[in-house]
Amino acid sequence: MPTSTSPSLALRSSKSSAALSAALGSERAQRSIKATLQRAPILALPDESKPFSVVCDTSDYAIGCALLQTDEDGHERVISFQSRQLEAVERSYPVHD
């Protein structure tokens, strides 16, 4: 989804009319975002009596994480997830393992 949101995100970093036209004129990107959101996982309610696990991921342009719990059937269920695009200065931070 990050590439499909790129036209809209151009509005955040540019005030030019060309960026505005590109962002607003990108119907394909809007359809892609809608389709992705319609397939979003259903969030489960947290069960305080069960352990939680956290999964994190990062790329050159974004970070994300999910809070998970395993249900009675052994399936991992998403309790919450967060993600965001990195700002330009954050993309230059050094990586530590």
C-alpha positions as CSV (number, residue, x, y, z in Angstrom):
1,M,0.0,0.0,0.0
2,P,2.8,2.5,0.5
3,T,3.3,2.9,-3.3
4,S,-0.5,3.4,-3.7
5,T,-0.5,6.2,-1.2
6,S,2.5,8.0,-2.6
7,P,0.4,10.3,-4.8
8,S,-1.7,11.5,-1.8
9,L,1.3,11.8,0.5
10,A,2.9,14.2,-2.0
11,L,0.5,16.7,-0.7
12,R,2.2,16.6,2.7
13,S,5.6,17.6,1.4
14,S,4.7,19.9,-1.5
15,K,2.5,22.9,-1.9
16,S,2.8,23.1,-5.7
17,S,-0.2,22.9,-7.9
18,A,1.4,20.1,-9.9
19,A,1.7,17.9,-6.8
20,L,-2.0,18.7,-5.9
21,S,-3.1,17.7,-9.5
22,A,-1.1,14.5,-9.4
23,A,-2.5,13.5,-6.0
24,L,-6.1,14.3,-6.7
25,G,-6.0,12.9,-10.2
26,S,-4.8,9.5,-9.1
27,E,-8.0,7.4,-9.3
28,R,-6.1,4.2,-9.6
29,A,-4.3,4.9,-6.3
30,Q,-7.6,5.7,-4.6
31,R,-9.2,2.4,-5.8
32,S,-6.1,0.5,-4.6
33,I,-6.3,2.0,-1.2
34,K,-10.1,1.2,-0.9
35,A,-9.5,-2.4,-2.0
36,T,-6.7,-2.8,0.6
37,L,-8.8,-1.4,3.4
38,Q,-11.7,-3.7,2.5
39,R,-9.4,-6.7,3.0
40,A,-8.0,-5.4,6.3
41,P,-7.8,-8.1,9.0
42,I,-10.5,-8.1,11.7
43,L,-9.2,-7.0,15.0
44,A,-9.8,-9.3,18.0
45,L,-10.6,-8.2,21.5
46,P,-7.7,-8.5,23.9
47,D,-7.8,-11.2,26.6
48,E,-6.0,-10.0,29.7
49,S,-5.4,-13.6,30.9
50,K,-3.4,-14.6,27.8
51,P,0.1,-13.4,26.8
52,F,0.6,-10.8,24.1
53,S,3.3,-10.7,21.4
54,V,4.6,-7.8,19.4
55,V,5.8,-8.0,15.8
56,C,7.7,-5.1,14.3
57,D,9.0,-4.4,10.8
58,T,10.7,-1.6,9.1
59,S,11.8,-0.7,5.6
60,D,13.7,2.2,4.0
61,Y,10.5,4.3,4.0
62,A,8.1,3.1,6.8
63,I,7.8,1.4,10.1
64,G,5.0,-0.8,11.5
65,C,4.1,-3.1,14.4
66,A,1.2,-5.3,15.5
67,L,0.0,-6.5,18.9
68,L,-1.0,-10.2,18.7
69,Q,-2.6,-12.9,20.8
70,T,-3.1,-16.6,20.1
71,D,-6.7,-17.8,20.4
72,E,-8.1,-21.1,21.6
73,D,-7.6,-22.7,18.2
74,G,-3.9,-21.7,18.0
75,H,-4.4,-18.9,15.5
76,E,-2.6,-15.6,15.9
77,R,-5.1,-12.7,16.1
78,V,-4.3,-9.1,15.6
79,I,-5.3,-6.9,18.5
80,S,-3.9,-3.6,17.2
81,F,-1.5,-2.4,14.5
82,Q,0.2,0.8,13.7
83,S,2.3,2.0,10.8
84,R,3.6,5.2,9.4
85,Q,5.8,6.6,6.7
86,L,9.2,7.8,7.8
87,E,10.0,11.5,7.5
88,A,13.0,12.4,5.3
89,V,15.3,12.9,8.3
90,E,14.3,9.6,9.8
91,R,15.3,7.7,6.6
92,S,18.9,8.8,7.2
93,Y,19.1,7.4,10.7
94,P,21.7,4.6,11.1
95,V,20.5,1.0,11.5
96,H,21.5,-1.0,14.5
97,D,20.8,-4.8,15.0
